[in-house]
Amino acid sequence: MRRGRQTGLAALALAALGALVMMADQRRAQAQAIEPPFAHQGYYIGAGYHAGPVKVWEDKYSYGVWSGGEFSLRFGQLVTRRFGLGLQFHFGSAKGDGQTASTFGMELEGQWELVRNLVLHAGAGVDTLSIRTDGVSGGSLRGTAGAGYILGLDYSWFFTHRLTGGWAVTPRLEARFVPGDTASAFVGTLGVELAWWSGLPRNQLELPPSEAFKKQ
């Protein structure tokens, strides 16, 4: 019953954030605000690898700290100069105490640019945690599926020299909590992503006349 409530809450969070994305897109299309040019603008897509400690609890039993790694895929957009919305997918595994855990999930995340290119992320979504005992033939698969919550910080280092948008290497620090009835997990990761930012069209940029009609 509790798992159903958690999944329902996660679904509501996804729906609410999805509605915010559509509202933000509509407002931007209507407003067409003129902004100074920066690399960290427009739509983005990024992929990377992250590693770090994983703490698992199962039926109130606390395992030790396991080592794990995950791959991630993220995409979204900045909808104001500092606030953005995006979707993250991740999958990976961890090992320890004679057990192997697999993780998979997706979260909708809001992001706030604290200073130029340094961004704080927070979000909620749906996560799964599967656990299997190593070396046991036909061992049962245990775990949980339900809500997942993330908090992260990243910095985008742009190695291209465009007026707006471009390619960036993005170190990212993240914490994620996956609560459940029979199993729960806390995942901490540090990794790096390769990201591409679309930038803004020139008619939305604050440019001098000498730059306004040049190609990007």
C-alpha positions in Angstrom: 0.0 0.0 0.0 2.8 2.4 0.9 4.7 1.6 -2.3 1.5 2.5 -4.3 1.4 5.9 -2.5 5.0 6.5 -3.2 4.6 5.7 -6.9 1.5 7.9 -7.0 3.4 10.8 -5.4 6.2 10.4 -7.9 3.7 10.4 -10.8 2.1 13.5 -9.5 5.6 15.2 -9.2 6.3 14.2 -12.8 3.0 15.5 -14.0 3.4 18.8 -12.1 6.9 19.4 -13.4 5.8 18.5 -16.9 3.0 21.1 -16.7 5.6 23.7 -15.5 7.7 22.9 -18.6 4.8 23.5 -21.0 3.8 26.7 -19.2 7.4 28.0 -19.3 7.7 27.2 -23.0 4.4 29.1 -23.6 5.5 32.1 -21.7 8.9 32.2 -23.4 7.3 32.0 -26.8 5.0 34.8 -25.9 7.6 37.0 -24.3 10.6 36.6 -26.6 12.7 38.3 -24.0 16.0 39.9 -25.2 19.0 38.5 -23.2 22.7 39.1 -23.1 24.6 36.3 -24.9 26.1 33.5 -22.8 27.2 30.0 -23.5 24.8 28.5 -20.9 21.6 29.2 -22.7 18.8 27.4 -24.6 18.2 23.7 -24.8 20.7 21.1 -23.6 21.4 17.4 -23.8 24.2 15.6 -21.9 25.5 12.1 -21.1 28.1 10.9 -18.6 29.3 8.4 -16.1 29.2 8.8 -12.3 30.6 6.7 -9.4 30.4 6.8 -5.6 29.1 5.1 -2.4 25.8 3.3 -2.1 24.1 2.6 1.2 21.3 0.0 1.2 18.8 -1.0 3.9 16.8 -4.2 3.5 14.0 -5.2 5.9 15.5 -2.8 8.5 18.9 -4.5 8.1 21.7 -2.0 7.3 24.4 -3.2 4.9 27.8 -1.6 4.7 28.7 1.1 2.2 29.0 -0.4 -1.3 30.8 1.0 -4.4 28.9 1.6 -7.5 28.6 3.5 -10.8 25.9 4.8 -13.1 25.4 6.2 -16.6 23.2 9.2 -17.0 21.3 11.0 -19.8 19.8 14.4 -19.2 18.0 17.0 -21.4 16.0 20.1 -20.9 16.2 23.9 -21.2 16.7 27.1 -19.4 13.3 28.8 -19.3 14.5 32.1 -17.7 18.0 33.5 -17.3 18.6 31.4 -14.2 15.9 28.8 -13.9 15.6 25.6 -16.0 13.7 22.4 -16.2 14.9 19.0 -17.4 14.5 15.2 -17.4 17.2 12.8 -16.2 17.5 9.0 -16.8 20.1 6.9 -15.0 21.0 3.2 -14.7 23.9 1.4 -12.9 24.9 -1.1 -10.3 26.7 -1.5 -7.0 28.4 -4.4 -5.1 29.2 -5.2 -1.5 28.5 -7.6 1.4 28.1 -10.5 -1.1 25.3 -8.6 -2.9 24.8 -6.9 -6.2 22.3 -4.1 -6.7 21.0 -2.6 -9.9 19.5 0.9 -10.1 17.3 2.5 -12.7 15.2 5.6 -12.7 14.1 8.9 -14.1 13.5 12.2 -12.5 12.2 15.6 -13.5 14.5 18.2 -12.1 14.4 22.0 -11.6 17.7 23.8 -11.7 18.9 27.2 -10.5 22.0 28.9 -11.7 23.7 30.2 -8.6 26.5 32.0 -10.4 27.5 31.8 -14.1 27.6 28.1 -15.1 27.3 26.8 -11.5 23.9 25.1 -11.1 21.9 23.6 -8.2 19.5 20.8 -9.2 16.6 19.2 -7.2 14.0 16.8 -8.5 11.7 13.9 -8.0 10.6 10.9 -10.1 10.4 7.1 -10.2 13.3 4.9 -9.2 13.9 1.1 -8.9 16.4 -0.8 -6.7 17.0 -4.6 -7.4 19.2 -6.7 -5.1 20.5 -10.2 -5.7 22.8 -12.4 -3.6 26.1 -13.2 -5.4 27.0 -16.9 -6.0 23.5 -18.2 -5.3 22.0 -20.1 -8.3 18.4 -19.1 -8.8 18.6 -16.6 -5.9 15.5 -14.4 -5.5 15.5 -10.9 -6.7 14.5 -8.4 -4.1 14.2 -4.6 -4.0 11.8 -1.7 -4.3 10.2 0.5 -6.9 8.7 3.9 -6.1 9.7 7.5 -5.6 13.2 8.8 -5.9 14.5 12.2 -4.9 17.7 14.0 -6.1 19.8 17.0 -5.1 22.9 17.9 -7.1 25.4 20.6 -8.1 27.3 20.9 -11.4 29.5 23.3 -13.3 29.6 23.6 -17.1 33.1 24.3 -18.5 32.6 25.3 -22.2 35.5 24.4 -24.5 33.9 25.9 -27.6 33.9 29.6 -28.3 30.4 30.4 -29.6 28.5 33.6 -28.8 25.7 31.5 -27.2 25.5 27.7 -26.6 28.2 25.2 -27.4 29.9 22.1 -26.0 30.7 21.7 -22.3 32.4 19.3 -19.9 30.2 19.2 -16.8 31.5 17.8 -13.5 28.5 16.9 -11.3 28.0 16.0 -7.6 24.7 14.3 -6.8 22.8 12.7 -3.9 19.7 10.5 -4.4 17.4 8.8 -1.9 15.1 5.9 -2.9 12.8 5.0 0.0 10.8 1.7 0.1 8.9 -0.7 2.3 11.3 -3.7 1.9 14.5 -1.9 0.7 15.8 1.7 0.6 19.0 3.2 -0.8 21.0 6.4 -0.5 23.3 7.0 -3.6 26.1 9.6 -3.7 27.9 10.1 -7.0 30.6 12.3 -8.5 31.0 12.2 -12.2 31.4 14.1 -15.5 29.1 14.6 -18.4 29.6 15.9 -22.0 26.8 18.3 -22.8 25.7 20.3 -25.8 23.8 23.6 -25.4 21.7 25.0 -28.3 22.1 28.7 -27.3 19.5 31.3 -28.3 18.6 32.6 -31.7 20.0 36.1 -32.5 16.6 37.7 -32.4 16.5 36.9 -28.7 20.0 38.2 -27.9 21.0 41.7 -26.9 23.7 42.5 -29.6 25.3 45.5 -31.1 24.4 46.1 -34.8 27.8 44.9 -35.9 27.1 41.5 -34.4 23.3 41.1 -35.0 23.5 39.7 -38.5 26.5 37.6 -38.3 26.2 33.8 -38.4 26.9 31.9 -35.1 
